[in-house]
Amino acid sequence: LDYKAMGTIFSGLVQTGFWGCFDEFNRINPEVLSVVSAQIRTIQNALDYGKKTLEMLGKELSLVPTVGINVTMNPGYAGRSELPDNLKALFRPVTMVQPDLIQICEIMLM
């Protein structure tokens, strides 16, 4: 993926108000992530200020405020990079782990 492809996807999301979930986000090249960070910040700023439109990829786009951008990543694997700090700041982290079913059953039986 390059920044133009990501910008096109973001353009579709902001005009429809849909949510997008980008899996394995940290597999995108760091150079592309830098530009993507600016694109996401543009969307978030427009939402924060209650704007009805925003400019992306040289076009004025209507903004539907229900738009959402979510990412998943598996840090620490080969071929994956850490997200730049300016991009990390744009998302709320959530950690997922495999549940310990034995411990859950023990607690439920108490």
N, C-alpha and C positions, 0 to 999 in steps of 0.2 A: 504494500500500500504506500502511496505517496500522499503528500499534503493536499494535492488537488482532488484525489479520490476521497480522502477524508472530508475535505471541504464540501464536496458534492453530497456526501451522505449527511453531513451536518445541515446543509441547506434544506434537504428534504425533511429532516426531523423538525427544524424550526418552523417550517411552513405548514406542517401538519399537526404539530404538537405531540407527535409520537415519542415514545421512549426508545432509545437505542442501547443495546448491551454489546459491548465490544469485548470478545473473549480473547484471552492471551494478549492483552494490550501491550505488555512489556516486551513482546517479540517484534514490535515495530522499531525500525532504525531510530537511534537517538536523534539524528538530524531531523527526521520527520516529526518526532515527538515534540521538538522545540516549536515548530510551526503549529502543530496541532494544539499545543498549550495556548498559543495566542488565539486560535480560533475558538477554543472552548471558553477562554476568558472573555472574548467578545460577546458570546452568547450569554454568559452569566452576568456580565455588566448590563446588557440590555434588559435582562429579566429583573435584575436588582433595581434598575431605574424605571421600571414599568413602561418601557418603550414598546411601541406597536410594530416598529420595523428595525432592521439592523443591516449593516453592510458586510457582505462576505463574498470573497472572490470577485470583487469589483461589481457586485450586483446589490441592489436594494431589495431586501426580502421582508415579507410580512412575518411577524413573530407570533406564534400561538404559545401562550405562557405555560401550557402543560408539558412542554418539551422536557425530556430528561435524558441525561447521558450517564451510563453506568459502565464500568470496566471490570474485568476480572483479570487476574494475573497469578502466576505461580512463580514467585521469586526463588532464585537459587538454582534453577535448572540450567543446563547448558543451552546456549543460544538466546538466553533471556537477559535483559539488562535492567538495572534499577531505573525507576522513573526519575526524571529530573525533579529537583525540589519545587520548582515553580509549577510543575504539573501535579505533583503530589498534593500541593496545597489546595487544588481545585476539587478534590474528592474527599469524602468521608471514608476512612478505612473500616472494614468489617473483616473479622477473621473467622474462617470456617475450619472446624476440625471434625474428625470422625468421632461420633459419640461412643462412649464406653458403655456398651449395653449391659454388661455384667453389673457395673456400679449402679446403673439406672434401675435394674431389676432389684438389687439389694435395697435400695432406698425405697422403692415402691412397696416392698414386702415388709418394711418396718412398721 
